[in-house]
């Protein structure tokens, strides 16, 4: 039975995280130097498992890569999960840091090394306060997930391997270089967008560029796909859906005077409205065929269903707010973005919330995610660790009905800097 009169151990969490602050920065730099792509996070998984086991935390490795770990009550009245993602991106690092990636063409340019290290720090703080968890009948589950950047992503792997069994709520952080370190962005409701991966492959009769009339001028048709398909979609979808089809890769031909016989374009379709997203595949395929029809080329459309929006539960945001302010950080309001996050799949099973972890040095440069020049302020690691550990206790107290956590709002402690 939870002791409703017991204070939340935010001070103890803060002290423990500070004791491990230098170690956490060292671990983050190690991970940053040795990034691994999705479902190939072998070294990363081993490093995390070793540190958890050394702390006396029970670890269960997932098939392939990734792991889940449990501490606290063995048969809890409430189990709160925390999730971090392990994988890097196929992007060449351009930071010039002493601990920059040593893996050619791969880097932690989305901040997953920070997420992983923050959760490790939270794990150490929770272990230090484990007897409080046991006395309160609370379990904490740590989910170190592979392959967030892939479609389909690693969240579905975790669910398929019983990673959410017995979980009441789940929480996560994501780096946000538009917020200062020390700020945590919170929002009730949708905080990310739905996203699908799209690939269009065209094939047809190629030939000499001096005789396009004897070919099916596939490169020209591919250019029409790039420009016209997004334009047509903008008139066939309700503009309130917030749809954005953006191409990231184009491949066609290899010589200036040769019209190729095949080519392809790949990108993502994102939208704010989950309902319209559910049925958009048929419309998109139809529009592609309409656009290329005048050029008599063959079009094959492959749509990989990605993720729904992350929709934050109001009660979970209340718990996040208590954890952020209770451990010395500041809450900042944050908008919904068109970014996709496979954390959304967990929220189709249990309530939860994702927060945005500020990683900008106050007064410093505002970087962007998925760029090779991303630099994060490492003070954010401790902020993330304190927040994640704190939200376990705040959420458990809320579920137990502690009056002091009832009705807390996400805007109750907005940062004024």
Secondary structure, 3 states (H helix, E strand, C coil): CCCCCCCCCHHHHHHHHHHCHHHHHHHHHHHHHCCCCCCCCHHHHHHHHHHHHHCCCEEEECCCCCEEEEEECCCCCEEEEEEEECCCECCCCCCCCCCCCCCCCCECCCCHHHHHHHHHHHHHHHHHCHHHHHHHCEEEEEEEECCCCCCCCHHHHHHHCCCCCCCCEEEEEEEEEEEECCEEEECCEECCCEEEEEEEEEECCCEEHHHHHHCCCHHHHHHHHHHHHHHHHHHHCCHHHCCEEEEEEEEECCCCCEECCEEEEEEEEEECCHHHHHCHHHHHHHHHHHHHHHHCCEEEEEEEEEECCCEECHHHHHHHHHHHHHCCCEEEECCCCCCCCCHHHHCCCCEEEEEEEEEECCCCCCCCCCCCCCCCCCHHHHHHHHHHHHHHHHHHHHHCCCHHHCCCCCCCCECCC
